């Protein structure tokens, strides 16, 4: 069974806590990424998703120019180490109902692994 490091994406697009929601949304569109890890230095402190923006800014009628990523980001992170088994990543995703989790070496963000990354390793369905 492969390890997380074998399937993870190591070039992670991140964002800083003080970034405005407008800039975060633009970054998601430009980079074609839904969730963005929020980092301080090399350490993730939260995650912001397009859903966070819709639910916590748009739906509440808040001004996206005055709200920052830090104001709405999810702080409870689910993480895994690069040397752990891919099945452990799959179990964490299932347990927490997530489609991707952050990969950390100590406190440092080194990658992200998604359900799609794991499925692509399984080959085509017959």
N, C-alpha and C positions, 0 to 999 in steps of 0.2 A: 504494500500500500504506500502510495507517495506521501511525502511530507508536505506541509503547507507551503514551504519555500519553493517547492517544485511547481506549484500551480498559481501562486499569488502574483499580483501585478505589483512591481516594485516602484514604478513611477507614479506616485500618488499625487493628485492635485489637491492642495490644501488651501486653507484660508485662515486669516487671523481673527481673533475675537472682536476687535474694534471695527471690522469691515461693515459698511452699511448693507442693508438687505438688498438695495438696488444693485450695488456692486456684486454682491454674492450671487444674485439671480443672473446677472450678466455673465459672471464667471462660469456658472453652470451651463449656460447656453453656449458660450464660446468653446468650452472644453468638452461639451457633450457629456456632462457628468450630473447625476442626480444628487447623491449625497457628497458632501465635502467635509473631510475631517477638519476640525478647528484646532489649530496648533499654537502653542507658545514655545518658541524655539523648535526643537525636534520632537516635543512631546504632545500627543493629542490630549485635549481637555474636554472636547465635546464633538458632536456631529451635527451638521445642519443639512436638512433635506428640502427638496422642493415642497414636500408635504408640510414641513414645519412653516415654510413661508406662507403657504395657502392657509393653514389652520390658525397660525398664531399672529399673522399680520393682515392678510387680505380679509379673511372671514371676520376678524375682530374690528375691521375698519381702521387699523392703525396706519400711520404715515410711514411708508417704507423708507423714506429719506431720513427719518429720525430714529428708526429702530436699527440696532446693530445685531450682528450674528450672535454675539454674546447674550443678548436679551432673549433670544428664542431657541437657541441650540439645545439639543438633548445632551445632558451631562452624564447620563448612565451609559458608559461604553461597554460593549462586549468585545473582548480582545482574545487573541490566541498568539502563541509563539510560533516562529517559523519552523522549529524542529518538531512540532507536534504533528500527529497523524491527521490526514485529510478527513477521516471519519469523525474525529473530534470536532473539526470545524463544522462539518455537516450537522452534527448533533447540537452544537451551540446555536447554529442558525435555526434549526427546528425548534429548539427549546425556547428561544427568544423571539421567534417569528420574524427573523431578519433574512434579507437576501444577500447581505455581505457583512463581513466583520473585519476589524483592523488587526494587522499583524504587528506585534511589538517585540523588540529585543530589549529587555529591561524596560525603560521608560520611552525608548526611541521608536518612532513610527518607521517601519521598514517596508510595509506593503499593505495591501488590501486583498482579500479573497472573497469571491462571490460564488453564489450557487452556480452561476453559468460557468465560472472557471472550473468548478468541480465536475459539472456535467460534461463539459467539452473533453475532459480527460477520459470519460467513460466510453467514448466512441458513439457511433450512430445507433439509434434504436432499430431493432430488426423486427 
